[in-house]
Amino acid sequence: MRRAAAVAMAVRGRPALAPDAARLAAGDPDPLVARAFADAARALGAG
């Protein structure tokens, strides 16, 4: 479910969500979910 949320953030395409995606990537214990949030953060323009 968290992975689906990460994909939805990226698909939504709102750059304002990038900091949230990056924060979630840094804090998720599941490496697959963390990577999905990191990918979303990058897609949304996070460094």
mmCIF file of the N, C-alpha and C atoms, coordinates in Angstrom:
data_MODEL
# 
_entry.id   MODEL 
# 
loop_
_atom_site.group_PDB 
_atom_site.id 
_atom_site.type_symbol 
_atom_site.label_atom_id 
_atom_site.label_alt_id 
_atom_site.label_comp_id 
_atom_site.label_asym_id 
_atom_site.label_entity_id 
_atom_site.label_seq_id 
_atom_site.pdbx_PDB_ins_code 
_atom_site.Cartn_x 
_atom_site.Cartn_y 
_atom_site.Cartn_z 
_atom_site.occupancy 
_atom_site.B_iso_or_equiv 
_atom_site.pdbx_formal_charge 
_atom_site.auth_seq_id 
_atom_site.auth_comp_id 
_atom_site.auth_asym_id 
_atom_site.auth_atom_id 
_atom_site.pdbx_PDB_model_num 
ATOM 1   N N  . MET A 1 1  ? 0.818  -1.185 0.000   1.00 0.00 ? 1  MET A N  1 
ATOM 2   C CA . MET A 1 1  ? 0.000  0.000  0.000   1.00 0.00 ? 1  MET A CA 1 
ATOM 3   C C  . MET A 1 1  ? 0.870  1.261  0.000   1.00 0.00 ? 1  MET A C  1 
ATOM 4   N N  . ARG A 1 2  ? 1.946  1.246  0.780   1.00 0.00 ? 2  ARG A N  1 
ATOM 5   C CA . ARG A 1 2  ? 2.815  2.433  0.807   1.00 0.00 ? 2  ARG A CA 1 
ATOM 6   C C  . ARG A 1 2  ? 3.491  2.625  -0.545  1.00 0.00 ? 2  ARG A C  1 
ATOM 7   N N  . ARG A 1 3  ? 3.830  1.514  -1.197  1.00 0.00 ? 3  ARG A N  1 
ATOM 8   C CA . ARG A 1 3  ? 4.440  1.619  -2.519  1.00 0.00 ? 3  ARG A CA 1 
ATOM 9   C C  . ARG A 1 3  ? 3.467  2.247  -3.510  1.00 0.00 ? 3  ARG A C  1 
ATOM 10  N N  . ALA A 1 4  ? 2.215  1.861  -3.433  1.00 0.00 ? 4  ALA A N  1 
ATOM 11  C CA . ALA A 1 4  ? 1.197  2.438  -4.310  1.00 0.00 ? 4  ALA A CA 1 
ATOM 12  C C  . ALA A 1 4  ? 1.044  3.932  -4.040  1.00 0.00 ? 4  ALA A C  1 
ATOM 13  N N  . ALA A 1 5  ? 1.157  4.329  -2.795  1.00 0.00 ? 5  ALA A N  1 
ATOM 14  C CA . ALA A 1 5  ? 1.077  5.752  -2.452  1.00 0.00 ? 5  ALA A CA 1 
ATOM 15  C C  . ALA A 1 5  ? 2.240  6.518  -3.075  1.00 0.00 ? 5  ALA A C  1 
ATOM 16  N N  . ALA A 1 6  ? 3.418  5.911  -3.067  1.00 0.00 ? 6  ALA A N  1 
ATOM 17  C CA . ALA A 1 6  ? 4.585  6.563  -3.671  1.00 0.00 ? 6  ALA A CA 1 
ATOM 18  C C  . ALA A 1 6  ? 4.378  6.754  -5.168  1.00 0.00 ? 6  ALA A C  1 
ATOM 19  N N  . VAL A 1 7  ? 3.880  5.730  -5.826  1.00 0.00 ? 7  VAL A N  1 
ATOM 20  C CA . VAL A 1 7  ? 3.623  5.829  -7.265  1.00 0.00 ? 7  VAL A CA 1 
ATOM 21  C C  . VAL A 1 7  ? 2.564  6.893  -7.535  1.00 0.00 ? 7  VAL A C  1 
ATOM 22  N N  . ALA A 1 8  ? 1.541  6.933  -6.718  1.00 0.00 ? 8  ALA A N  1 
ATOM 23  C CA . ALA A 1 8  ? 0.485  7.931  -6.898  1.00 0.00 ? 8  ALA A CA 1 
ATOM 24  C C  . ALA A 1 8  ? 1.026  9.347  -6.740  1.00 0.00 ? 8  ALA A C  1 
ATOM 25  N N  . MET A 1 9  ? 1.956  9.540  -5.805  1.00 0.00 ? 9  MET A N  1 
ATOM 26  C CA . MET A 1 9  ? 2.562  10.872 -5.635  1.00 0.00 ? 9  MET A CA 1 
ATOM 27  C C  . MET A 1 9  ? 3.269  11.288 -6.919  1.00 0.00 ? 9  MET A C  1 
ATOM 28  N N  . ALA A 1 10 ? 4.032  10.359 -7.498  1.00 0.00 ? 10 ALA A N  1 
ATOM 29  C CA . ALA A 1 10 ? 4.777  10.674 -8.717  1.00 0.00 ? 10 ALA A CA 1 
ATOM 30  C C  . ALA A 1 10 ? 3.834  10.960 -9.875  1.00 0.00 ? 10 ALA A C  1 
ATOM 31  N N  . VAL A 1 11 ? 2.803  10.145 -10.006 1.00 0.00 ? 11 VAL A N  1 
ATOM 32  C CA . VAL A 1 11 ? 1.853  10.314 -11.105 1.00 0.00 ? 11 VAL A CA 1 
ATOM 33  C C  . VAL A 1 11 ? 1.098  11.630 -10.977 1.00 0.00 ? 11 VAL A C  1 
ATOM 34  N N  . ARG A 1 12 ? 0.813  11.999 -9.761  1.00 0.00 ? 12 ARG A N  1 
ATOM 35  C CA . ARG A 1 12 ? 0.078  13.257 -9.534  1.00 0.00 ? 12 ARG A CA 1 
ATOM 36  C C  . ARG A 1 12 ? 0.860  14.451 -10.081 1.00 0.00 ? 12 ARG A C  1 
ATOM 37  N N  . GLY A 1 13 ? 2.182  14.392 -9.981  1.00 0.00 ? 13 GLY A N  1 
ATOM 38  C CA . GLY A 1 13 ? 3.018  15.407 -10.601 1.00 0.00 ? 13 GLY A CA 1 
ATOM 39  C C  . GLY A 1 13 ? 3.046  16.760 -9.920  1.00 0.00 ? 13 GLY A C  1 
ATOM 40  N N  . ARG A 1 14 ? 2.772  16.801 -8.629  1.00 0.00 ? 14 ARG A N  1 
ATOM 41  C CA . ARG A 1 14 ? 2.798  18.080 -7.903  1.00 0.00 ? 14 ARG A CA 1 
ATOM 42  C C  . ARG A 1 14 ? 4.153  18.239 -7.222  1.00 0.00 ? 14 ARG A C  1 
ATOM 43  N N  . PRO A 1 15 ? 5.000  19.150 -7.693  1.00 0.00 ? 15 PRO A N  1 
ATOM 44  C CA . PRO A 1 15 ? 6.321  19.335 -7.096  1.00 0.00 ? 15 PRO A CA 1 
ATOM 45  C C  . PRO A 1 15 ? 6.281  19.631 -5.599  1.00 0.00 ? 15 PRO A C  1 
ATOM 46  N N  . ALA A 1 16 ? 5.189  20.180 -5.114  1.00 0.00 ? 16 ALA A N  1 
ATOM 47  C CA . ALA A 1 16 ? 5.080  20.471 -3.679  1.00 0.00 ? 16 ALA A CA 1 
ATOM 48  C C  . ALA A 1 16 ? 5.121  19.201 -2.835  1.00 0.00 ? 16 ALA A C  1 
ATOM 49  N N  . LEU A 1 17 ? 4.877  18.053 -3.447  1.00 0.00 ? 17 LEU A N  1 
ATOM 50  C CA . LEU A 1 17 ? 4.913  16.780 -2.720  1.00 0.00 ? 17 LEU A CA 1 
ATOM 51  C C  . LEU A 1 17 ? 6.327  16.203 -2.614  1.00 0.00 ? 17 LEU A C  1 
ATOM 52  N N  . ALA A 1 18 ? 7.286  16.778 -3.329  1.00 0.00 ? 18 ALA A N  1 
ATOM 53  C CA . ALA A 1 18 ? 8.651  16.245 -3.335  1.00 0.00 ? 18 ALA A CA 1 
ATOM 54  C C  . ALA A 1 18 ? 9.269  16.162 -1.939  1.00 0.00 ? 18 ALA A C  1 
ATOM 55  N N  . PRO A 1 19 ? 9.166  17.195 -1.097  1.00 0.00 ? 19 PRO A N  1 
ATOM 56  C CA . PRO A 1 19 ? 9.758  17.069 0.242   1.00 0.00 ? 19 PRO A CA 1 
ATOM 57  C C  . PRO A 1 19 ? 9.129  15.952 1.075   1.00 0.00 ? 19 PRO A C  1 
ATOM 58  N N  . ASP A 1 20 ? 7.828  15.770 0.937   1.00 0.00 ? 20 ASP A N  1 
ATOM 59  C CA . ASP A 1 20 ? 7.169  14.686 1.671   1.00 0.00 ? 20 ASP A CA 1 
ATOM 60  C C  . ASP A 1 20 ? 7.652  13.328 1.174   1.00 0.00 ? 20 ASP A C  1 
ATOM 61  N N  . ALA A 1 21 ? 7.769  13.182 -0.129  1.00 0.00 ? 21 ALA A N  1 
ATOM 62  C CA . ALA A 1 21 ? 8.246  11.921 -0.691  1.00 0.00 ? 21 ALA A CA 1 
ATOM 63  C C  . ALA A 1 21 ? 9.673  11.636 -0.232  1.00 0.00 ? 21 ALA A C  1 
ATOM 64  N N  . ALA A 1 22 ? 10.516 12.657 -0.210  1.00 0.00 ? 22 ALA A N  1 
ATOM 65  C CA . ALA A 1 22 ? 11.899 12.472 0.243   1.00 0.00 ? 22 ALA A CA 1 
ATOM 66  C C  . ALA A 1 22 ? 11.946 12.089 1.722   1.00 0.00 ? 22 ALA A C  1 
ATOM 67  N N  . ARG A 1 23 ? 11.113 12.719 2.531   1.00 0.00 ? 23 ARG A N  1 
ATOM 68  C CA . ARG A 1 23 ? 11.064 12.401 3.961   1.00 0.00 ? 23 ARG A CA 1 
ATOM 69  C C  . ARG A 1 23 ? 10.605 10.961 4.174   1.00 0.00 ? 23 ARG A C  1 
ATOM 70  N N  . LEU A 1 24 ? 9.593  10.555 3.438   1.00 0.00 ? 24 LEU A N  1 
ATOM 71  C CA . LEU A 1 24 ? 9.093  9.187  3.560   1.00 0.00 ? 24 LEU A CA 1 
ATOM 72  C C  . LEU A 1 24 ? 10.127 8.175  3.069   1.00 0.00 ? 24 LEU A C  1 
ATOM 73  N N  . ALA A 1 25 ? 10.871 8.532  2.028   1.00 0.00 ? 25 ALA A N  1 
ATOM 74  C CA . ALA A 1 25 ? 11.926 7.643  1.534   1.00 0.00 ? 25 ALA A CA 1 
ATOM 75  C C  . ALA A 1 25 ? 13.001 7.432  2.585   1.00 0.00 ? 25 ALA A C  1 
ATOM 76  N N  . ALA A 1 26 ? 13.346 8.498  3.277   1.00 0.00 ? 26 ALA A N  1 
ATOM 77  C CA . ALA A 1 26 ? 14.407 8.409  4.283   1.00 0.00 ? 26 ALA A CA 1 
ATOM 78  C C  . ALA A 1 26 ? 13.977 7.620  5.512   1.00 0.00 ? 26 ALA A C  1 
ATOM 79  N N  . GLY A 1 27 ? 12.680 7.573  5.782   1.00 0.00 ? 27 GLY A N  1 
ATOM 80  C CA . GLY A 1 27 ? 12.237 6.961  7.023   1.00 0.00 ? 27 GLY A CA 1 
ATOM 81  C C  . GLY A 1 27 ? 11.580 5.604  6.901   1.00 0.00 ? 27 GLY A C  1 
ATOM 82  N N  . ASP A 1 28 ? 11.382 5.103  5.699   1.00 0.00 ? 28 ASP A N  1 
ATOM 83  C CA . ASP A 1 28 ? 10.670 3.827  5.576   1.00 0.00 ? 28 ASP A CA 1 
ATOM 84  C C  . ASP A 1 28 ? 11.635 2.658  5.741   1.00 0.00 ? 28 ASP A C  1 
ATOM 85  N N  . PRO A 1 29 ? 11.302 1.702  6.608   1.00 0.00 ? 29 PRO A N  1 
ATOM 86  C CA . PRO A 1 29 ? 12.195 0.569  6.849   1.00 0.00 ? 29 PRO A CA 1 
ATOM 87  C C  . PRO A 1 29 ? 12.215 -0.454 5.709   1.00 0.00 ? 29 PRO A C  1 
ATOM 88  N N  . ASP A 1 30 ? 11.219 -0.435 4.847   1.00 0.00 ? 30 ASP A N  1 
ATOM 89  C CA . ASP A 1 30 ? 11.160 -1.385 3.734   1.00 0.00 ? 30 ASP A CA 1 
ATOM 90  C C  . ASP A 1 30 ? 11.933 -0.797 2.555   1.00 0.00 ? 30 ASP A C  1 
ATOM 91  N N  . PRO A 1 31 ? 13.005 -1.454 2.115   1.00 0.00 ? 31 PRO A N  1 
ATOM 92  C CA . PRO A 1 31 ? 13.826 -0.876 1.045   1.00 0.00 ? 31 PRO A CA 1 
ATOM 93  C C  . PRO A 1 31 ? 13.077 -0.671 -0.273  1.00 0.00 ? 31 PRO A C  1 
ATOM 94  N N  . LEU A 1 32 ? 12.132 -1.534 -0.586  1.00 0.00 ? 32 LEU A N  1 
ATOM 95  C CA . LEU A 1 32 ? 11.377 -1.353 -1.828  1.00 0.00 ? 32 LEU A CA 1 
ATOM 96  C C  . LEU A 1 32 ? 10.471 -0.130 -1.751  1.00 0.00 ? 32 LEU A C  1 
ATOM 97  N N  . VAL A 1 33 ? 9.870  0.072  -0.613  1.00 0.00 ? 33 VAL A N  1 
ATOM 98  C CA . VAL A 1 33 ? 9.006  1.238  -0.421  1.00 0.00 ? 33 VAL A CA 1 
ATOM 99  C C  . VAL A 1 33 ? 9.847  2.506  -0.384  1.00 0.00 ? 33 VAL A C  1 
ATOM 100 N N  . ALA A 1 34 ? 10.968 2.449  0.319   1.00 0.00 ? 34 ALA A N  1 
ATOM 101 C CA . ALA A 1 34 ? 11.855 3.609  0.388   1.00 0.00 ? 34 ALA A CA 1 
ATOM 102 C C  . ALA A 1 34 ? 12.317 4.013  -1.012  1.00 0.00 ? 34 ALA A C  1 
ATOM 103 N N  . ARG A 1 35 ? 12.648 3.027  -1.828  1.00 0.00 ? 35 ARG A N  1 
ATOM 104 C CA . ARG A 1 35 ? 13.084 3.338  -3.191  1.00 0.00 ? 35 ARG A CA 1 
ATOM 105 C C  . ARG A 1 35 ? 11.942 3.945  -4.006  1.00 0.00 ? 35 ARG A C  1 
ATOM 106 N N  . ALA A 1 36 ? 10.733 3.438  -3.821  1.00 0.00 ? 36 ALA A N  1 
ATOM 107 C CA . ALA A 1 36 ? 9.584  3.995  -4.546  1.00 0.00 ? 36 ALA A CA 1 
ATOM 108 C C  . ALA A 1 36 ? 9.362  5.455  -4.166  1.00 0.00 ? 36 ALA A C  1 
ATOM 109 N N  . PHE A 1 37 ? 9.487  5.771  -2.875  1.00 0.00 ? 37 PHE A N  1 
ATOM 110 C CA . PHE A 1 37 ? 9.337  7.162  -2.455  1.00 0.00 ? 37 PHE A CA 1 
ATOM 111 C C  . PHE A 1 37 ? 10.500 8.007  -2.975  1.00 0.00 ? 37 PHE A C  1 
ATOM 112 N N  . ALA A 1 38 ? 11.703 7.462  -2.983  1.00 0.00 ? 38 ALA A N  1 
ATOM 113 C CA . ALA A 1 38 ? 12.852 8.204  -3.515  1.00 0.00 ? 38 ALA A CA 1 
ATOM 114 C C  . ALA A 1 38 ? 12.669 8.480  -5.005  1.00 0.00 ? 38 ALA A C  1 
ATOM 115 N N  . ASP A 1 39 ? 12.183 7.486  -5.734  1.00 0.00 ? 39 ASP A N  1 
ATOM 116 C CA . ASP A 1 39 ? 11.910 7.684  -7.162  1.00 0.00 ? 39 ASP A CA 1 
ATOM 117 C C  . ASP A 1 39 ? 10.848 8.763  -7.368  1.00 0.00 ? 39 ASP A C  1 
ATOM 118 N N  . ALA A 1 40 ? 9.826  8.738  -6.526  1.00 0.00 ? 40 ALA A N  1 
ATOM 119 C CA . ALA A 1 40 ? 8.776  9.758  -6.618  1.00 0.00 ? 40 ALA A CA 1 
ATOM 120 C C  . ALA A 1 40 ? 9.351  11.140 -6.333  1.00 0.00 ? 40 ALA A C  1 
ATOM 121 N N  . ALA A 1 41 ? 10.194 11.231 -5.311  1.00 0.00 ? 41 ALA A N  1 
ATOM 122 C CA . ALA A 1 41 ? 10.801 12.520 -4.967  1.00 0.00 ? 41 ALA A CA 1 
ATOM 123 C C  . ALA A 1 41 ? 11.619 13.055 -6.137  1.00 0.00 ? 41 ALA A C  1 
ATOM 124 N N  . ARG A 1 42 ? 12.404 12.190 -6.767  1.00 0.00 ? 42 ARG A N  1 
ATOM 125 C CA . ARG A 1 42 ? 13.202 12.615 -7.924  1.00 0.00 ? 42 ARG A CA 1 
ATOM 126 C C  . ARG A 1 42 ? 12.303 13.044 -9.078  1.00 0.00 ? 42 ARG A C  1 
ATOM 127 N N  . ALA A 1 43 ? 11.245 12.278 -9.324  1.00 0.00 ? 43 ALA A N  1 
ATOM 128 C CA . ALA A 1 43 ? 10.328 12.610 -10.419 1.00 0.00 ? 43 ALA A CA 1 
ATOM 129 C C  . ALA A 1 43 ? 9.638  13.951 -10.185 1.00 0.00 ? 43 ALA A C  1 
ATOM 130 N N  . LEU A 1 44 ? 9.467  14.288 -8.916  1.00 0.00 ? 44 LEU A N  1 
ATOM 131 C CA . LEU A 1 44 ? 8.799  15.547 -8.570  1.00 0.00 ? 44 LEU A CA 1 
ATOM 132 C C  . LEU A 1 44 ? 9.777  16.714 -8.459  1.00 0.00 ? 44 LEU A C  1 
ATOM 133 N N  . GLY A 1 45 ? 11.064 16.440 -8.646  1.00 0.00 ? 45 GLY A N  1 
ATOM 134 C CA . GLY A 1 45 ? 12.041 17.514 -8.683  1.00 0.00 ? 45 GLY A CA 1 
ATOM 135 C C  . GLY A 1 45 ? 12.918 17.664 -7.466  1.00 0.00 ? 45 GLY A C  1 
ATOM 136 N N  . ALA A 1 46 ? 12.847 16.740 -6.520  1.00 0.00 ? 46 ALA A N  1 
ATOM 137 C CA . ALA A 1 46 ? 13.727 16.818 -5.343  1.00 0.00 ? 46 ALA A CA 1 
ATOM 138 C C  . ALA A 1 46 ? 15.147 16.472 -5.769  1.00 0.00 ? 46 ALA A C  1 
ATOM 139 N N  . GLY A 1 47 ? 16.116 17.139 -5.147  1.00 0.00 ? 47 GLY A N  1 
ATOM 140 C CA . GLY A 1 47 ? 17.528 16.957 -5.439  1.00 0.00 ? 47 GLY A CA 1 
ATOM 141 C C  . GLY A 1 47 ? 17.960 15.570 -5.381  1.00 0.00 ? 47 GLY A C  1 
# 
